[in-house]
Amino acid sequence: MERLLRRAEAVGAEGEIPVAAVVLDGQGRAIGWGSNRRERDQQPLGHAELVALQQAARLRADWRFNDCTLLVTLEPCPMCAGALVQARMGRVVFGAADPKRGALGGCLDLSRDPSAHHHMLVMGGSRAEACSAQLEAWFRRRRQRGRQPRA
């Protein structure tokens, strides 16, 4: 999680919301890294979890992740949580909870929804204080500066 926090800090300095993710295979090896890229790529699907999943899927040449773990600094949103269900992710470990938009226990829980064809193990709160503080500081600075106009 420390490495993810450093990566999130770097993308935050680039103007992205500071979120980073990694997919670990069954042996604990990193097979997919991701950080938010929505602003950089002007891509609504540029969430850290989806970027990491895409990289891991290319590396494995498989879309199933039953034996894998996703670590991410912020609780996944509904789009990302849905993708994790679709990808059959074995386990998700997140840092900061997101009670407003989180979809793995925050405002809803897609990992336990009866309609989900796959149920994954979810563990929240890994370095939660550091992950939350990083996000809060980034949003505070953004509010103080005012949102930068788009080109």
PyMOL commands that place a pseudoatom at each C-alpha (Angstrom):
pseudoatom trace, name=CA, resn=MET, resi=1, chain=A, elem=C, hetatm=0, pos=[0.000, 0.000, 0.000]
pseudoatom trace, name=CA, resn=GLU, resi=2, chain=A, elem=C, hetatm=0, pos=[2.957, 2.334, 0.621]
pseudoatom trace, name=CA, resn=ARG, resi=3, chain=A, elem=C, hetatm=0, pos=[4.000, 2.067, -3.006]
pseudoatom trace, name=CA, resn=LEU, resi=4, chain=A, elem=C, hetatm=0, pos=[0.428, 2.762, -4.124]
pseudoatom trace, name=CA, resn=LEU, resi=5, chain=A, elem=C, hetatm=0, pos=[0.303, 5.859, -1.925]
pseudoatom trace, name=CA, resn=ARG, resi=6, chain=A, elem=C, hetatm=0, pos=[3.502, 7.148, -3.553]
pseudoatom trace, name=CA, resn=ARG, resi=7, chain=A, elem=C, hetatm=0, pos=[2.093, 6.507, -7.034]
pseudoatom trace, name=CA, resn=ALA, resi=8, chain=A, elem=C, hetatm=0, pos=[-1.200, 8.179, -6.099]
pseudoatom trace, name=CA, resn=GLU, resi=9, chain=A, elem=C, hetatm=0, pos=[0.733, 11.220, -4.850]
pseudoatom trace, name=CA, resn=ALA, resi=10, chain=A, elem=C, hetatm=0, pos=[2.525, 11.458, -8.188]
pseudoatom trace, name=CA, resn=VAL, resi=11, chain=A, elem=C, hetatm=0, pos=[-0.681, 11.332, -10.253]
pseudoatom trace, name=CA, resn=GLY, resi=12, chain=A, elem=C, hetatm=0, pos=[-2.281, 13.821, -7.868]
pseudoatom trace, name=CA, resn=ALA, resi=13, chain=A, elem=C, hetatm=0, pos=[0.540, 16.242, -8.686]
pseudoatom trace, name=CA, resn=GLU, resi=14, chain=A, elem=C, hetatm=0, pos=[-0.358, 15.780, -12.368]
pseudoatom trace, name=CA, resn=GLY, resi=15, chain=A, elem=C, hetatm=0, pos=[-3.950, 16.863, -11.719]
pseudoatom trace, name=CA, resn=GLU, resi=16, chain=A, elem=C, hetatm=0, pos=[-5.606, 13.461, -11.433]
pseudoatom trace, name=CA, resn=ILE, resi=17, chain=A, elem=C, hetatm=0, pos=[-7.537, 12.373, -8.365]
pseudoatom trace, name=CA, resn=PRO, resi=18, chain=A, elem=C, hetatm=0, pos=[-4.807, 10.520, -6.415]
pseudoatom trace, name=CA, resn=VAL, resi=19, chain=A, elem=C, hetatm=0, pos=[-5.867, 6.878, -6.674]
pseudoatom trace, name=CA, resn=ALA, resi=20, chain=A, elem=C, hetatm=0, pos=[-3.587, 3.962, -7.565]
pseudoatom trace, name=CA, resn=ALA, resi=21, chain=A, elem=C, hetatm=0, pos=[-4.150, 0.211, -7.877]
pseudoatom trace, name=CA, resn=VAL, resi=22, chain=A, elem=C, hetatm=0, pos=[-2.218, -2.998, -8.479]
pseudoatom trace, name=CA, resn=VAL, resi=23, chain=A, elem=C, hetatm=0, pos=[-3.303, -6.534, -9.382]
pseudoatom trace, name=CA, resn=LEU, resi=24, chain=A, elem=C, hetatm=0, pos=[-1.309, -9.284, -7.690]
pseudoatom trace, name=CA, resn=ASP, resi=25, chain=A, elem=C, hetatm=0, pos=[-1.328, -12.830, -9.047]
pseudoatom trace, name=CA, resn=GLY, resi=26, chain=A, elem=C, hetatm=0, pos=[-1.743, -15.904, -6.845]
pseudoatom trace, name=CA, resn=GLN, resi=27, chain=A, elem=C, hetatm=0, pos=[1.972, -15.825, -5.972]
pseudoatom trace, name=CA, resn=GLY, resi=28, chain=A, elem=C, hetatm=0, pos=[1.842, -12.142, -4.958]
pseudoatom trace, name=CA, resn=ARG, resi=29, chain=A, elem=C, hetatm=0, pos=[3.576, -10.803, -8.084]
pseudoatom trace, name=CA, resn=ALA, resi=30, chain=A, elem=C, hetatm=0, pos=[2.395, -7.477, -9.506]
pseudoatom trace, name=CA, resn=ILE, resi=31, chain=A, elem=C, hetatm=0, pos=[0.860, -8.117, -12.933]
pseudoatom trace, name=CA, resn=GLY, resi=32, chain=A, elem=C, hetatm=0, pos=[-1.053, -4.881, -13.484]
pseudoatom trace, name=CA, resn=TRP, resi=33, chain=A, elem=C, hetatm=0, pos=[-0.482, -1.331, -12.274]
pseudoatom trace, name=CA, resn=GLY, resi=34, chain=A, elem=C, hetatm=0, pos=[-2.945, 1.502, -12.657]
pseudoatom trace, name=CA, resn=SER, resi=35, chain=A, elem=C, hetatm=0, pos=[-3.584, 5.048, -11.590]
pseudoatom trace, name=CA, resn=ASN, resi=36, chain=A, elem=C, hetatm=0, pos=[-6.307, 7.481, -12.518]
pseudoatom trace, name=CA, resn=ARG, resi=37, chain=A, elem=C, hetatm=0, pos=[-5.991, 8.730, -16.113]
pseudoatom trace, name=CA, resn=ARG, resi=38, chain=A, elem=C, hetatm=0, pos=[-9.328, 10.410, -16.754]
pseudoatom trace, name=CA, resn=GLU, resi=39, chain=A, elem=C, hetatm=0, pos=[-7.916, 13.909, -17.196]
pseudoatom trace, name=CA, resn=ARG, resi=40, chain=A, elem=C, hetatm=0, pos=[-4.717, 12.895, -18.930]
pseudoatom trace, name=CA, resn=ASP, resi=41, chain=A, elem=C, hetatm=0, pos=[-6.432, 10.648, -21.486]
pseudoatom trace, name=CA, resn=GLN, resi=42, chain=A, elem=C, hetatm=0, pos=[-9.830, 12.427, -21.452]
pseudoatom trace, name=CA, resn=GLN, resi=43, chain=A, elem=C, hetatm=0, pos=[-11.227, 8.962, -20.831]
pseudoatom trace, name=CA, resn=PRO, resi=44, chain=A, elem=C, hetatm=0, pos=[-14.224, 8.355, -18.527]
pseudoatom trace, name=CA, resn=LEU, resi=45, chain=A, elem=C, hetatm=0, pos=[-13.073, 4.759, -18.008]
pseudoatom trace, name=CA, resn=GLY, resi=46, chain=A, elem=C, hetatm=0, pos=[-9.618, 5.862, -16.851]
pseudoatom trace, name=CA, resn=HIS, resi=47, chain=A, elem=C, hetatm=0, pos=[-10.034, 4.704, -13.259]
pseudoatom trace, name=CA, resn=ALA, resi=48, chain=A, elem=C, hetatm=0, pos=[-6.996, 3.132, -11.561]
pseudoatom trace, name=CA, resn=GLU, resi=49, chain=A, elem=C, hetatm=0, pos=[-8.696, -0.247, -11.079]
pseudoatom trace, name=CA, resn=LEU, resi=50, chain=A, elem=C, hetatm=0, pos=[-9.700, -0.541, -14.737]
pseudoatom trace, name=CA, resn=VAL, resi=51, chain=A, elem=C, hetatm=0, pos=[-6.240, 0.472, -15.961]
pseudoatom trace, name=CA, resn=ALA, resi=52, chain=A, elem=C, hetatm=0, pos=[-4.651, -2.181, -13.701]
pseudoatom trace, name=CA, resn=LEU, resi=53, chain=A, elem=C, hetatm=0, pos=[-7.167, -4.829, -14.827]
pseudoatom trace, name=CA, resn=GLN, resi=54, chain=A, elem=C, hetatm=0, pos=[-6.497, -4.109, -18.496]
pseudoatom trace, name=CA, resn=GLN, resi=55, chain=A, elem=C, hetatm=0, pos=[-2.745, -4.404, -18.051]
pseudoatom trace, name=CA, resn=ALA, resi=56, chain=A, elem=C, hetatm=0, pos=[-3.072, -7.631, -16.049]
pseudoatom trace, name=CA, resn=ALA, resi=57, chain=A, elem=C, hetatm=0, pos=[-5.459, -9.151, -18.604]
pseudoatom trace, name=CA, resn=ARG, resi=58, chain=A, elem=C, hetatm=0, pos=[-3.018, -8.411, -21.433]
pseudoatom trace, name=CA, resn=LEU, resi=59, chain=A, elem=C, hetatm=0, pos=[-0.135, -9.916, -19.471]
pseudoatom trace, name=CA, resn=ARG, resi=60, chain=A, elem=C, hetatm=0, pos=[-2.061, -13.061, -18.524]
pseudoatom trace, name=CA, resn=ALA, resi=61, chain=A, elem=C, hetatm=0, pos=[-3.963, -13.311, -21.804]
pseudoatom trace, name=CA, resn=ASP, resi=62, chain=A, elem=C, hetatm=0, pos=[-7.011, -14.057, -19.654]
pseudoatom trace, name=CA, resn=TRP, resi=63, chain=A, elem=C, hetatm=0, pos=[-9.861, -12.006, -18.205]
pseudoatom trace, name=CA, resn=ARG, resi=64, chain=A, elem=C, hetatm=0, pos=[-10.466, -14.250, -15.170]
pseudoatom trace, name=CA, resn=PHE, resi=65, chain=A, elem=C, hetatm=0, pos=[-8.749, -13.270, -11.917]
pseudoatom trace, name=CA, resn=ASN, resi=66, chain=A, elem=C, hetatm=0, pos=[-10.110, -15.803, -9.397]
pseudoatom trace, name=CA, resn=ASP, resi=67, chain=A, elem=C, hetatm=0, pos=[-6.668, -16.340, -7.849]
pseudoatom trace, name=CA, resn=CYS, resi=68, chain=A, elem=C, hetatm=0, pos=[-5.707, -12.645, -7.807]
pseudoatom trace, name=CA, resn=THR, resi=69, chain=A, elem=C, hetatm=0, pos=[-5.912, -9.709, -5.423]
pseudoatom trace, name=CA, resn=LEU, resi=70, chain=A, elem=C, hetatm=0, pos=[-6.531, -6.080, -6.309]
pseudoatom trace, name=CA, resn=LEU, resi=71, chain=A, elem=C, hetatm=0, pos=[-5.089, -3.477, -3.935]
pseudoatom trace, name=CA, resn=VAL, resi=72, chain=A, elem=C, hetatm=0, pos=[-6.368, 0.082, -4.344]
pseudoatom trace, name=CA, resn=THR, resi=73, chain=A, elem=C, hetatm=0, pos=[-6.089, 3.252, -2.288]
pseudoatom trace, name=CA, resn=LEU, resi=74, chain=A, elem=C, hetatm=0, pos=[-9.828, 4.099, -2.458]
pseudoatom trace, name=CA, resn=GLU, resi=75, chain=A, elem=C, hetatm=0, pos=[-12.915, 1.895, -2.281]
pseudoatom trace, name=CA, resn=PRO, resi=76, chain=A, elem=C, hetatm=0, pos=[-14.000, 1.144, -5.872]
pseudoatom trace, name=CA, resn=CYS, resi=77, chain=A, elem=C, hetatm=0, pos=[-16.941, 2.991, -7.410]
pseudoatom trace, name=CA, resn=PRO, resi=78, chain=A, elem=C, hetatm=0, pos=[-19.924, 1.089, -8.905]
pseudoatom trace, name=CA, resn=MET, resi=79, chain=A, elem=C, hetatm=0, pos=[-18.297, 0.960, -12.357]
pseudoatom trace, name=CA, resn=CYS, resi=80, chain=A, elem=C, hetatm=0, pos=[-15.050, -0.483, -11.019]
pseudoatom trace, name=CA, resn=ALA, resi=81, chain=A, elem=C, hetatm=0, pos=[-16.750, -2.829, -8.560]
pseudoatom trace, name=CA, resn=GLY, resi=82, chain=A, elem=C, hetatm=0, pos=[-18.894, -4.148, -11.414]
pseudoatom trace, name=CA, resn=ALA, resi=83, chain=A, elem=C, hetatm=0, pos=[-15.773, -4.707, -13.508]
pseudoatom trace, name=CA, resn=LEU, resi=84, chain=A, elem=C, hetatm=0, pos=[-14.157, -6.583, -10.615]
pseudoatom trace, name=CA, resn=VAL, resi=85, chain=A, elem=C, hetatm=0, pos=[-17.197, -8.851, -10.354]
pseudoatom trace, name=CA, resn=GLN, resi=86, chain=A, elem=C, hetatm=0, pos=[-17.106, -9.415, -14.120]
pseudoatom trace, name=CA, resn=ALA, resi=87, chain=A, elem=C, hetatm=0, pos=[-13.368, -10.168, -13.934]
pseudoatom trace, name=CA, resn=ARG, resi=88, chain=A, elem=C, hetatm=0, pos=[-13.976, -12.731, -11.163]
pseudoatom trace, name=CA, resn=MET, resi=89, chain=A, elem=C, hetatm=0, pos=[-11.432, -10.994, -8.893]
pseudoatom trace, name=CA, resn=GLY, resi=90, chain=A, elem=C, hetatm=0, pos=[-10.613, -13.234, -5.932]
pseudoatom trace, name=CA, resn=ARG, resi=91, chain=A, elem=C, hetatm=0, pos=[-9.966, -10.536, -3.363]
pseudoatom trace, name=CA, resn=VAL, resi=92, chain=A, elem=C, hetatm=0, pos=[-10.038, -6.739, -3.134]
pseudoatom trace, name=CA, resn=VAL, resi=93, chain=A, elem=C, hetatm=0, pos=[-8.136, -4.781, -0.495]
pseudoatom trace, name=CA, resn=PHE, resi=94, chain=A, elem=C, hetatm=0, pos=[-8.786, -1.047, -0.349]
pseudoatom trace, name=CA, resn=GLY, resi=95, chain=A, elem=C, hetatm=0, pos=[-7.510, 1.800, 1.772]
pseudoatom trace, name=CA, resn=ALA, resi=96, chain=A, elem=C, hetatm=0, pos=[-9.985, 4.640, 2.216]
pseudoatom trace, name=CA, resn=ALA, resi=97, chain=A, elem=C, hetatm=0, pos=[-13.691, 3.854, 2.421]
pseudoatom trace, name=CA, resn=ASP, resi=98, chain=A, elem=C, hetatm=0, pos=[-16.016, 5.929, 0.242]
pseudoatom trace, name=CA, resn=PRO, resi=99, chain=A, elem=C, hetatm=0, pos=[-19.427, 6.169, 1.953]
pseudoatom trace, name=CA, resn=LYS, resi=100, chain=A, elem=C, hetatm=0, pos=[-20.848, 8.386, -0.831]
pseudoatom trace, name=CA, resn=ARG, resi=101, chain=A, elem=C, hetatm=0, pos=[-19.752, 6.484, -3.957]
pseudoatom trace, name=CA, resn=GLY, resi=102, chain=A, elem=C, hetatm=0, pos=[-18.123, 3.262, -2.793]
pseudoatom trace, name=CA, resn=ALA, resi=103, chain=A, elem=C, hetatm=0, pos=[-19.619, 0.066, -4.133]
pseudoatom trace, name=CA, resn=LEU, resi=104, chain=A, elem=C, hetatm=0, pos=[-17.899, -2.564, -1.991]
pseudoatom trace, name=CA, resn=GLY, resi=105, chain=A, elem=C, hetatm=0, pos=[-19.581, -1.624, 1.264]
pseudoatom trace, name=CA, resn=GLY, resi=106, chain=A, elem=C, hetatm=0, pos=[-19.882, 2.173, 1.082]
pseudoatom trace, name=CA, resn=CYS, resi=107, chain=A, elem=C, hetatm=0, pos=[-23.202, 3.248, -0.400]
pseudoatom trace, name=CA, resn=LEU, resi=108, chain=A, elem=C, hetatm=0, pos=[-23.796, -0.249, -1.818]
pseudoatom trace, name=CA, resn=ASP, resi=109, chain=A, elem=C, hetatm=0, pos=[-22.019, -3.595, -1.922]
pseudoatom trace, name=CA, resn=LEU, resi=110, chain=A, elem=C, hetatm=0, pos=[-21.794, -5.259, -5.314]
pseudoatom trace, name=CA, resn=SER, resi=111, chain=A, elem=C, hetatm=0, pos=[-19.578, -7.992, -3.865]
pseudoatom trace, name=CA, resn=ARG, resi=112, chain=A, elem=C, hetatm=0, pos=[-22.549, -9.346, -1.903]
pseudoatom trace, name=CA, resn=ASP, resi=113, chain=A, elem=C, hetatm=0, pos=[-25.423, -8.408, -4.156]
pseudoatom trace, name=CA, resn=PRO, resi=114, chain=A, elem=C, hetatm=0, pos=[-27.701, -11.391, -4.883]
pseudoatom trace, name=CA, resn=SER, resi=115, chain=A, elem=C, hetatm=0, pos=[-27.567, -10.590, -8.603]
pseudoatom trace, name=CA, resn=ALA, resi=116, chain=A, elem=C, hetatm=0, pos=[-23.771, -10.967, -8.718]
pseudoatom trace, name=CA, resn=HIS, resi=117, chain=A, elem=C, hetatm=0, pos=[-22.650, -14.192, -10.363]
pseudoatom trace, name=CA, resn=HIS, resi=118, chain=A, elem=C, hetatm=0, pos=[-19.323, -13.961, -8.512]
pseudoatom trace, name=CA, resn=HIS, resi=119, chain=A, elem=C, hetatm=0, pos=[-18.592, -13.084, -4.902]
pseudoatom trace, name=CA, resn=MET, resi=120, chain=A, elem=C, hetatm=0, pos=[-15.162, -11.872, -3.860]
pseudoatom trace, name=CA, resn=LEU, resi=121, chain=A, elem=C, hetatm=0, pos=[-13.487, -11.346, -0.534]
pseudoatom trace, name=CA, resn=VAL, resi=122, chain=A, elem=C, hetatm=0, pos=[-13.345, -7.637, 0.332]
pseudoatom trace, name=CA, resn=MET, resi=123, chain=A, elem=C, hetatm=0, pos=[-11.127, -6.110, 2.991]
pseudoatom trace, name=CA, resn=GLY, resi=124, chain=A, elem=C, hetatm=0, pos=[-11.262, -2.371, 3.606]
pseudoatom trace, name=CA, resn=GLY, resi=125, chain=A, elem=C, hetatm=0, pos=[-9.187, -0.119, 5.795]
pseudoatom trace, name=CA, resn=SER, resi=126, chain=A, elem=C, hetatm=0, pos=[-5.632, -1.011, 4.738]
pseudoatom trace, name=CA, resn=ARG, resi=127, chain=A, elem=C, hetatm=0, pos=[-3.688, 2.170, 5.644]
pseudoatom trace, name=CA, resn=ALA, resi=128, chain=A, elem=C, hetatm=0, pos=[-7.079, 3.881, 5.707]
pseudoatom trace, name=CA, resn=GLU, resi=129, chain=A, elem=C, hetatm=0, pos=[-5.908, 6.983, 7.570]
pseudoatom trace, name=CA, resn=ALA, resi=130, chain=A, elem=C, hetatm=0, pos=[-3.029, 7.639, 5.165]
pseudoatom trace, name=CA, resn=CYS, resi=131, chain=A, elem=C, hetatm=0, pos=[-5.199, 6.982, 2.105]
pseudoatom trace, name=CA, resn=SER, resi=132, chain=A, elem=C, hetatm=0, pos=[-7.994, 9.230, 3.392]
pseudoatom trace, name=CA, resn=ALA, resi=133, chain=A, elem=C, hetatm=0, pos=[-5.592, 11.991, 4.404]
pseudoatom trace, name=CA, resn=GLN, resi=134, chain=A, elem=C, hetatm=0, pos=[-3.996, 11.970, 0.956]
pseudoatom trace, name=CA, resn=LEU, resi=135, chain=A, elem=C, hetatm=0, pos=[-7.357, 12.329, -0.793]
pseudoatom trace, name=CA, resn=GLU, resi=136, chain=A, elem=C, hetatm=0, pos=[-8.628, 14.974, 1.638]
pseudoatom trace, name=CA, resn=ALA, resi=137, chain=A, elem=C, hetatm=0, pos=[-5.461, 17.055, 1.228]
pseudoatom trace, name=CA, resn=TRP, resi=138, chain=A, elem=C, hetatm=0, pos=[-5.664, 16.825, -2.578]
pseudoatom trace, name=CA, resn=PHE, resi=139, chain=A, elem=C, hetatm=0, pos=[-9.317, 17.958, -2.655]
pseudoatom trace, name=CA, resn=ARG, resi=140, chain=A, elem=C, hetatm=0, pos=[-8.586, 20.746, -0.138]
pseudoatom trace, name=CA, resn=ARG, resi=141, chain=A, elem=C, hetatm=0, pos=[-5.759, 22.090, -2.355]
pseudoatom trace, name=CA, resn=ARG, resi=142, chain=A, elem=C, hetatm=0, pos=[-8.006, 21.820, -5.397]
pseudoatom trace, name=CA, resn=ARG, resi=143, chain=A, elem=C, hetatm=0, pos=[-10.779, 23.817, -3.714]
pseudoatom trace, name=CA, resn=GLN, resi=144, chain=A, elem=C, hetatm=0, pos=[-8.288, 26.462, -2.571]
pseudoatom trace, name=CA, resn=ARG, resi=145, chain=A, elem=C, hetatm=0, pos=[-6.875, 26.883, -6.088]
pseudoatom trace, name=CA, resn=GLY, resi=146, chain=A, elem=C, hetatm=0, pos=[-10.212, 26.643, -7.808]
pseudoatom trace, name=CA, resn=ARG, resi=147, chain=A, elem=C, hetatm=0, pos=[-10.748, 24.193, -10.606]
pseudoatom trace, name=CA, resn=GLN, resi=148, chain=A, elem=C, hetatm=0, pos=[-8.431, 24.772, -13.545]
pseudoatom trace, name=CA, resn=PRO, resi=149, chain=A, elem=C, hetatm=0, pos=[-10.278, 25.587, -16.782]
pseudoatom trace, name=CA, resn=ARG, resi=150, chain=A, elem=C, hetatm=0, pos=[-10.089, 22.874, -19.415]
pseudoatom trace, name=CA, resn=ALA, resi=151, chain=A, elem=C, hetatm=0, pos=[-8.170, 23.525, -22.607]
for i in range(1, 151): cmd.bond("trace and resi %d" % i, "trace and resi %d" % (i + 1))
show_as sticks, trace
zoom trace
